[in-house]
Amino acid sequence: MIYWDETTGRKGANEIASINLKYIEDNFVPLTGGEERELVVWSDRCAGQNNNYYLISLNLKLIASHFFTKISQKFLMTGHSYHVCDSQFALIERVMKRQQKFTPLQLRTIMEQSRPSNPFAIIEMQREEFLDFTPLYTFLKKPTTLQVSKCMVIEVSHENLNIIRTKDSHLVGAQWVIHRIGNARQPINIRQMPIINEIRYPEPLELKDSKKKGIKKDFPWLNRREILFYKPFVRVPGDEEEWEALEREREHEIWDYAREYGPDAQNHFFTHPYTREQGESYRICVKCA
C-alpha cells in the first residue's frame, strides 16, 4: 500500500511510473546469465495513470536493465474494472468512518488498523522518489501506429526492444499487432537509453488557494501539533499578523483547557489524541476523559 500527500506529488503517469520502478528495484535483482522472468501487470484504463506510453517506456527500460525478459500489461474492460485493490480501499474507508482524522499523518495508522489479521505493507513515498520520465519517453519515440488507449494487452520483450506488440481484445484468438520504435535500420541503442534520476518536483507542490483557506478555517478545531503540521503548506507572504492572532488564540484555548482539567492538562493538550465535544471550546483528551 503506497501513499503520499499532494504536496509531495500529483497523480499522473510520472508518479505511477516512479512507484512501479521503486517497487521493482526494492523487490527484484537484475537477471544474470540465461535467467528468465516474466512480469504481468493488470491495471484499469485510466489514461492519465496506467494506460499511456510513459508506462510502456518504463517497461522497456526495465527489460533493458535486465529485471525481466518479458513484460505484459493487461487492462481491465471498461465497466468491469473492479480490482482487488478496490476491496482493500473499502476496508480502509470502513475504518475511516469510525475514526476522527485531523492530518494525513493519521491515515497511516488507519491503514495499519484496517486489516489486523494480515496488515498491509505500507510505504510512504518521498518527494525525492518521484522521478521525471520525460527524457525516456522522448528517447523511445512513440510509434505513429500505436494508440495506447485502444489496447487491451501490451507486450514488450528482450528479444527485440524495437518492437511493441498489442492486442485489442483478451480473446485467445485475437491477433497481435506489431508497432516498431524508430526504424529497422536504426534499432534502439540500450547504452544510449537515458538514466532516470532527475527529481520530478524539486520543491514541495503548492496547494490551491481554496484548499489553503479551507484548512485555515479548520484551525480552531485542531490542536497545536496539527496546526504546526499544516503551517508550512498554508502560510503565504503578508499574513504574519493573522498568524500571530492564531497563536494568541491557541494560547488562550490551552489555558482554558488547563483551568478546566488541572495543571497537568496542558501537557495532555500537546501529546494525547483529542476529540472535540460539541458546543465546547476546548478539547477532551480521549485517554483521560
C-alpha positions as CSV (number, residue, x, y, z in Angstrom):
1,M,0.0,0.0,0.0
2,I,1.8,3.2,-1.2
3,Y,0.6,6.7,-0.4
4,W,1.7,10.3,-0.5
5,D,0.2,13.7,0.1
6,E,-0.5,16.3,-2.7
7,T,2.5,18.5,-1.7
8,T,4.8,15.5,-2.4
9,G,3.4,14.5,-5.8
10,R,0.5,14.6,-8.2
11,K,-1.5,11.6,-9.6
12,G,-0.2,11.3,-13.1
13,A,1.9,9.0,-15.2
14,N,5.2,10.0,-13.7
15,E,4.0,9.2,-10.3
16,I,2.7,5.7,-11.3
17,A,5.9,5.0,-13.2
18,S,8.0,6.1,-10.1
19,I,6.0,3.8,-7.9
20,N,6.4,0.8,-10.2
21,L,10.2,1.5,-10.5
22,K,10.6,1.8,-6.7
23,Y,8.7,-1.4,-6.0
24,I,10.7,-3.4,-8.6
25,E,14.1,-2.1,-7.6
26,D,13.2,-2.8,-3.9
27,N,12.0,-6.3,-4.6
28,F,13.9,-7.7,-7.6
29,V,17.5,-8.1,-8.6
30,P,18.7,-8.0,-12.3
31,L,18.8,-11.3,-14.0
32,T,22.1,-13.0,-14.8
33,G,23.2,-15.5,-17.4
34,G,20.3,-17.2,-19.1
35,E,17.7,-16.5,-16.4
36,E,14.2,-15.6,-17.5
37,R,11.5,-13.7,-15.6
38,E,8.1,-12.5,-16.9
39,L,6.0,-9.7,-15.3
40,V,2.3,-9.5,-15.9
41,V,0.6,-6.2,-14.8
42,W,-3.2,-5.8,-14.5
43,S,-4.5,-2.2,-14.3
44,D,-7.5,-0.1,-15.1
45,R,-7.8,2.0,-18.2
46,C,-7.1,5.4,-16.7
47,A,-5.1,7.1,-19.5
48,G,-3.6,9.7,-17.1
49,Q,-2.0,7.0,-14.9
50,N,-1.8,3.5,-16.3
51,N,-2.9,3.4,-20.0
52,N,-0.2,5.6,-21.5
53,Y,3.2,5.5,-23.2
54,Y,5.1,6.5,-20.1
55,L,4.4,3.1,-18.6
56,I,5.4,1.4,-21.8
57,S,8.7,3.3,-21.8
58,L,9.3,2.2,-18.2
59,N,8.7,-1.4,-19.2
60,L,11.2,-1.2,-22.0
61,K,13.7,0.4,-19.5
62,L,13.1,-2.5,-17.0
63,I,13.9,-5.0,-19.7
64,A,16.9,-3.1,-20.9
65,S,18.1,-3.1,-17.2
66,H,17.7,-7.0,-17.1
67,F,14.9,-7.0,-14.4
68,F,12.6,-9.0,-16.8
69,T,12.8,-10.8,-20.1
70,K,9.1,-10.0,-20.9
71,I,6.5,-7.6,-19.6
72,S,2.8,-7.8,-20.4
73,Q,0.5,-5.0,-19.3
74,K,-3.2,-6.0,-19.4
75,F,-6.1,-3.7,-18.9
76,L,-9.5,-4.4,-17.3
77,M,-12.5,-3.9,-19.6
78,T,-14.4,-0.7,-19.2
79,G,-17.4,-1.4,-16.9
80,H,-15.7,-4.4,-15.4
81,S,-12.8,-2.7,-13.7
82,Y,-13.4,-3.9,-10.1
83,H,-9.9,-4.9,-8.8
84,V,-8.5,-6.5,-5.7
85,C,-7.3,-3.1,-4.5
86,D,-10.8,-1.7,-4.6
87,S,-11.8,-4.2,-1.8
88,Q,-8.7,-3.1,0.1
89,F,-9.7,0.6,-0.2
90,A,-13.2,-0.4,1.1
91,L,-11.6,-1.8,4.3
92,I,-9.7,1.4,4.9
93,E,-12.8,3.6,4.3
94,R,-14.8,1.5,6.7
95,V,-12.2,2.2,9.5
96,M,-12.0,5.9,8.5
97,K,-15.7,6.3,9.1
98,R,-15.3,5.3,12.7
99,Q,-12.3,7.5,13.5
100,Q,-11.6,11.2,13.6
101,K,-8.9,12.5,11.2
102,F,-7.1,15.8,11.6
103,T,-4.0,15.3,9.5
104,P,-2.8,12.9,6.7
105,L,-0.3,11.6,9.3
106,Q,-3.2,9.7,10.9
107,L,-4.0,7.9,7.7
108,R,-1.1,5.5,8.1
109,T,-2.5,4.4,11.5
110,I,-5.9,3.9,9.9
111,M,-4.4,1.8,7.1
112,E,-2.5,-0.3,9.6
113,Q,-5.7,-1.0,11.6
114,S,-7.9,-1.7,8.6
115,R,-6.7,-5.3,8.2
116,P,-5.3,-6.5,11.6
117,S,-5.2,-10.2,10.6
118,N,-2.9,-9.5,7.6
119,P,-1.6,-5.9,7.9
120,F,-0.8,-4.0,4.7
121,A,2.8,-3.3,3.8
122,I,2.7,0.5,3.9
123,I,5.1,2.7,2.0
124,E,5.1,6.5,2.2
125,M,6.6,8.0,-1.0
126,Q,9.0,10.9,-0.5
127,R,9.2,13.8,-3.0
128,E,12.7,12.8,-4.0
129,E,11.4,9.4,-5.1
130,F,9.2,10.8,-7.8
131,L,11.3,10.9,-10.9
132,D,10.8,12.6,-14.3
133,F,10.4,10.0,-17.1
134,T,10.1,12.6,-19.9
135,P,13.6,12.0,-21.2
136,L,12.9,8.3,-21.5
137,Y,9.5,9.0,-23.1
138,T,11.2,11.3,-25.7
139,F,14.1,8.9,-26.4
140,L,11.7,6.0,-27.1
141,K,9.6,7.9,-29.6
142,K,6.1,6.5,-29.7
143,P,5.3,4.7,-32.9
144,T,2.7,6.5,-35.0
145,T,0.7,3.3,-35.4
146,L,0.3,2.8,-31.6
147,Q,-3.0,4.0,-30.0
148,V,-2.4,3.0,-26.4
149,S,-5.9,3.8,-25.2
150,K,-7.4,1.2,-27.6
151,C,-5.1,-1.6,-26.4
152,M,-6.2,-4.4,-24.0
153,V,-2.8,-6.1,-23.9
154,I,0.6,-4.5,-24.4
155,E,3.7,-6.7,-24.5
156,V,7.4,-5.9,-24.8
157,S,10.3,-8.5,-24.8
158,H,14.1,-8.6,-24.5
159,E,14.1,-10.4,-27.9
160,N,13.6,-7.1,-29.7
161,L,13.4,-3.8,-27.8
162,N,12.3,-2.1,-31.0
163,I,9.0,-4.0,-31.1
164,I,5.8,-3.4,-29.1
165,R,3.1,-6.0,-29.5
166,T,-0.5,-5.2,-28.8
167,K,-4.0,-6.8,-28.8
168,D,-7.4,-5.0,-28.7
169,S,-9.0,-8.0,-27.0
170,H,-8.4,-10.6,-24.3
171,L,-9.8,-13.3,-26.6
172,V,-7.4,-16.2,-27.2
173,G,-7.7,-15.9,-31.0
174,A,-7.1,-12.1,-31.0
175,Q,-4.4,-11.1,-33.4
176,W,-1.2,-9.4,-32.3
177,V,-0.4,-6.0,-33.9
178,I,3.3,-5.1,-34.3
179,H,4.5,-1.5,-33.7
180,R,8.1,-0.5,-34.4
181,I,10.0,2.1,-32.4
182,G,12.2,4.1,-34.7
183,N,13.1,2.1,-37.9
184,A,14.6,-1.2,-38.7
185,R,18.0,0.3,-39.8
186,Q,18.5,2.2,-36.6
187,P,17.5,0.0,-33.6
188,I,17.4,1.2,-30.1
189,N,20.9,1.5,-28.6
190,I,20.5,0.4,-25.0
191,R,23.6,2.2,-23.9
192,Q,22.1,5.5,-25.0
193,M,18.9,5.0,-23.1
194,P,18.7,7.8,-20.6
195,I,19.3,7.3,-16.9
196,I,16.2,8.2,-14.9
197,N,17.4,10.1,-11.8
198,E,16.0,13.6,-12.2
199,I,13.6,14.6,-9.4
200,R,10.2,15.5,-10.8
201,Y,9.4,18.1,-8.1
202,P,12.5,19.8,-6.7
203,E,10.3,21.8,-4.3
204,P,7.1,21.0,-2.4
205,L,3.9,21.4,-4.5
206,E,1.7,24.4,-3.7
207,L,-1.9,23.7,-2.5
208,K,-4.7,25.5,-4.2
209,D,-5.7,28.8,-2.6
210,S,-9.2,27.4,-2.0
211,K,-7.8,24.4,-0.1
212,K,-5.5,26.7,1.9
213,K,-8.5,28.8,3.0
214,G,-10.4,25.6,3.9
215,I,-7.6,24.3,6.1
216,K,-7.2,27.6,7.8
217,K,-10.9,27.7,8.7
218,D,-10.4,24.4,10.5
219,F,-7.6,25.7,12.7
220,P,-9.9,26.3,15.7
221,W,-10.7,22.6,15.7
222,L,-7.1,21.5,15.6
223,N,-4.5,21.1,18.4
224,R,-1.1,22.8,18.3
225,R,0.7,19.7,16.8
226,E,-1.8,19.5,14.0
227,I,-1.6,23.3,13.2
228,L,2.2,23.0,13.1
229,F,1.8,20.2,10.5
230,Y,-0.3,22.4,8.2
231,K,1.5,25.7,8.7
232,P,4.2,25.2,6.0
233,F,1.5,24.3,3.4
234,V,-1.0,27.2,4.0
235,R,1.2,30.1,5.1
236,V,1.5,32.9,2.5
237,P,3.6,36.1,2.5
238,G,1.8,39.0,4.1
239,D,-0.3,37.1,6.7
240,E,2.1,37.5,9.6
241,E,-0.5,39.4,11.7
242,E,-3.1,36.7,11.1
243,W,-0.6,34.0,12.3
244,E,0.2,36.0,15.4
245,A,-3.5,36.2,16.2
246,L,-3.9,32.5,15.7
247,E,-1.1,31.8,18.1
248,R,-2.7,34.0,20.7
249,E,-6.0,32.3,20.2
250,R,-4.4,28.9,20.7
251,E,-2.6,30.0,23.9
252,H,-6.0,31.2,25.3
253,E,-7.5,27.8,24.4
254,I,-4.7,25.9,26.1
255,W,-5.1,27.9,29.3
256,D,-8.9,27.4,29.3
257,Y,-8.3,23.7,28.9
258,A,-5.8,23.7,31.8
259,R,-8.1,25.6,34.1
260,E,-10.8,23.1,33.4
261,Y,-8.8,19.9,33.8
262,G,-6.0,20.8,36.1
263,P,-2.3,21.8,35.8
264,D,-1.3,18.6,34.1
265,A,-3.9,19.1,31.3
266,Q,-1.6,21.4,29.3
267,N,0.8,18.5,28.6
268,H,-2.1,16.3,27.6
269,F,-3.1,19.0,25.2
270,F,0.0,18.6,23.1
271,T,0.7,14.9,23.3
272,H,-2.6,12.9,23.5
273,P,-5.2,12.3,20.8
274,Y,-8.2,14.6,21.3
275,T,-11.8,14.8,20.4
276,R,-13.9,18.0,20.5
277,E,-17.2,17.7,22.3
278,Q,-20.0,19.5,20.5
279,G,-20.6,23.0,21.9
280,E,-17.4,23.2,23.9
281,S,-14.4,25.5,23.3
282,Y,-11.7,23.0,24.4
283,R,-10.6,19.5,23.8
284,I,-11.3,16.4,25.8
285,C,-8.3,14.0,26.0
286,V,-9.5,10.7,24.7
287,K,-7.4,8.7,27.1
288,C,-8.3,10.9,30.2
289,A,-11.9,11.8,29.6
